[in-house]
């Protein structure tokens, strides 16, 4: 069984971590208490970074695959159509990746006053 550590003992051993600027206002507005609520921003940030990296690799792979299909197609119109479709879908995917990154940055700017707040959260250590 896992042992639950009381908050008082945890604060004595680790210290109190102050939330970054802007988060304390959001926590107060939502009626939440404690500094553990900031963990969701780290989770979202890491999820976005991993997702964007994987999507970027996938788009690059599709561009390379489309080039290979074009070279090996031998000038057939069907191969050219497939290449056109792959390139179009890859470009749309690239636009969606940039749009997602931009939307998160704009939401972060509107909610917290810093465009990189959700994408690159930083928490100060114990004081």
PyMOL commands that set and color helices and strands:
alter all, ss='L'
color gray80, all
select helices_A, chain A and resi 7-14+23-30+36-72+77-112
alter helices_A, ss='H'
color red, helices_A
deselect
rebuild
show_as cartoon
